[in-house]
């Protein structure tokens, strides 16, 4: 009968391990520009940190064949500064953002609905060119081209 006394404690420890271990299994961590991250969404959004310098332009994309992706960007105060779910190809997220300060942002990789599955999250730093409002720009592209504009 002494072993029965320990069953509730063992069950509680097993549950605690499953909850803590399960959260870590979803990924997260640091999102490094230029380095795609492969992850699995299983419920709540997975949070990544992204460090940017003032004036940097970043494009964050999230691609999945399993679900409709959604990316949310929050500043260090926790305020949402950008979100997207369908600007990429098909139902994939693509968010362009200009950092206003040297800051570490939070990138939440999630689903528009309650989808689950594998995804790839990528942050790409884009070289920006300043163009006067009264000038013209000619852009030549060999294949596909995406243009982002920020007006001051």
VEXBA-72523 format. One record per residue (C-alpha): z, x, y; residue number from 1. Coordinates in steps of 0.2 Angstrom, whole numbers. Example, Ala and Ser with C-alpha at 12.3 -4.5 7.8 and 13.67 -1.06 7.14 Angstrom:
! VEXBA-72523
<rec <39, 62, -22>, 1>
<rec <36, 68, -5>, 2>
//
This chain:
! VEXBA-72523
<rec <0, 0, 0>, 1>
<rec <2, 15, 12>, 2>
<rec <-17, 17, 13>, 3>
<rec <-19, 0, 19>, 4>
<rec <-9, 4, 35>, 5>
<rec <-21, 17, 40>, 6>
<rec <-37, 6, 38>, 7>
<rec <-35, -1, 55>, 8>
<rec <-34, 16, 63>, 9>
<rec <-49, 23, 53>, 10>
<rec <-59, 7, 58>, 11>
<rec <-54, 9, 76>, 12>
<rec <-59, 28, 76>, 13>
<rec <-75, 24, 67>, 14>
<rec <-80, 11, 80>, 15>
<rec <-75, 23, 94>, 16>
<rec <-86, 36, 87>, 17>
<rec <-101, 24, 84>, 18>
<rec <-100, 19, 103>, 19>
<rec <-99, 36, 110>, 20>
<rec <-111, 43, 98>, 21>
<rec <-123, 29, 100>, 22>
<rec <-123, 31, 119>, 23>
<rec <-127, 50, 117>, 24>
<rec <-141, 47, 105>, 25>
<rec <-151, 37, 118>, 26>
<rec <-155, 53, 128>, 27>
<rec <-152, 56, 146>, 28>
<rec <-148, 72, 155>, 29>
<rec <-158, 81, 167>, 30>
<rec <-177, 77, 171>, 31>
<rec <-186, 93, 176>, 32>
<rec <-202, 91, 186>, 33>
<rec <-217, 95, 175>, 34>
<rec <-208, 94, 158>, 35>
<rec <-210, 77, 149>, 36>
<rec <-195, 69, 141>, 37>
<rec <-197, 60, 124>, 38>
<rec <-184, 47, 122>, 39>
<rec <-179, 30, 113>, 40>
<rec <-173, 15, 123>, 41>
<rec <-161, 4, 113>, 42>
<rec <-153, -8, 125>, 43>
<rec <-147, -2, 142>, 44>
<rec <-157, 10, 153>, 45>
<rec <-156, 28, 150>, 46>
<rec <-150, 38, 165>, 47>
<rec <-157, 55, 170>, 48>
<rec <-154, 66, 185>, 49>
<rec <-168, 73, 196>, 50>
<rec <-165, 86, 210>, 51>
<rec <-177, 86, 224>, 52>
<rec <-179, 95, 241>, 53>
<rec <-182, 86, 257>, 54>
<rec <-200, 82, 260>, 55>
<rec <-205, 84, 241>, 56>
<rec <-216, 70, 234>, 57>
<rec <-213, 66, 216>, 58>
<rec <-222, 54, 205>, 59>
<rec <-211, 47, 191>, 60>
<rec <-221, 39, 176>, 61>
<rec <-214, 31, 160>, 62>
<rec <-226, 27, 146>, 63>
<rec <-222, 17, 130>, 64>
<rec <-233, 8, 117>, 65>
<rec <-218, -2, 112>, 66>
<rec <-212, -11, 127>, 67>
<rec <-215, -14, 146>, 68>
<rec <-207, 1, 155>, 69>
<rec <-197, 0, 171>, 70>
<rec <-191, 15, 181>, 71>
<rec <-177, 14, 194>, 72>
<rec <-173, 28, 207>, 73>
<rec <-156, 29, 215>, 74>
<rec <-149, 41, 228>, 75>
<rec <-133, 50, 226>, 76>
<rec <-124, 36, 234>, 77>
<rec <-130, 24, 220>, 78>
<rec <-142, 14, 232>, 79>
<rec <-159, 10, 224>, 80>
<rec <-173, 19, 234>, 81>
<rec <-187, 14, 222>, 82>
<rec <-192, 4, 207>, 83>
<rec <-208, 0, 197>, 84>
<rec <-213, -8, 181>, 85>
<rec <-232, -9, 181>, 86>
<rec <-241, 3, 193>, 87>
<rec <-246, 14, 179>, 88>
<rec <-259, 11, 166>, 89>
<rec <-256, -5, 155>, 90>
<rec <-238, -11, 157>, 91>
<rec <-232, 7, 161>, 92>
<rec <-221, 12, 176>, 93>
<rec <-227, 24, 189>, 94>
<rec <-217, 27, 205>, 95>
<rec <-221, 38, 220>, 96>
<rec <-207, 44, 231>, 97>
<rec <-204, 56, 246>, 98>
<rec <-187, 63, 246>, 99>
<rec <-179, 62, 263>, 100>
<rec <-165, 75, 259>, 101>
<rec <-160, 89, 247>, 102>
<rec <-152, 77, 235>, 103>
<rec <-149, 74, 216>, 104>
<rec <-156, 57, 212>, 105>
<rec <-153, 46, 197>, 106>
<rec <-168, 40, 187>, 107>
<rec <-166, 25, 175>, 108>
<rec <-178, 23, 161>, 109>
<rec <-178, 5, 155>, 110>
<rec <-188, -10, 151>, 111>
<rec <-194, -24, 162>, 112>
<rec <-188, -37, 149>, 113>
<rec <-177, -32, 134>, 114>
<rec <-189, -21, 125>, 115>
<rec <-184, -6, 114>, 116>
<rec <-193, 9, 107>, 117>
<rec <-200, 26, 110>, 118>
<rec <-205, 32, 128>, 119>
<rec <-211, 47, 138>, 120>
<rec <-204, 50, 155>, 121>
<rec <-212, 63, 167>, 122>
<rec <-208, 68, 185>, 123>
<rec <-222, 77, 194>, 124>
<rec <-221, 86, 211>, 125>
<rec <-236, 82, 221>, 126>
<rec <-243, 94, 235>, 127>
<rec <-244, 83, 250>, 128>
<rec <-256, 86, 265>, 129>
<rec <-253, 80, 282>, 130>
<rec <-268, 71, 290>, 131>
<rec <-269, 65, 308>, 132>
<rec <-270, 46, 310>, 133>
<rec <-287, 48, 320>, 134>
<rec <-295, 60, 307>, 135>
<rec <-306, 57, 292>, 136>
<rec <-303, 63, 274>, 137>
<rec <-316, 67, 261>, 138>
<rec <-309, 67, 243>, 139>
<rec <-319, 73, 228>, 140>
<rec <-314, 70, 210>, 141>
<rec <-322, 75, 194>, 142>
<rec <-313, 61, 184>, 143>
<rec <-299, 50, 189>, 144>
<rec <-290, 51, 206>, 145>
<rec <-274, 43, 213>, 146>
<rec <-270, 44, 231>, 147>
<rec <-253, 40, 239>, 148>
<rec <-251, 39, 258>, 149>
<rec <-235, 39, 268>, 150>
<rec <-236, 34, 286>, 151>
<rec <-224, 40, 300>, 152>
//
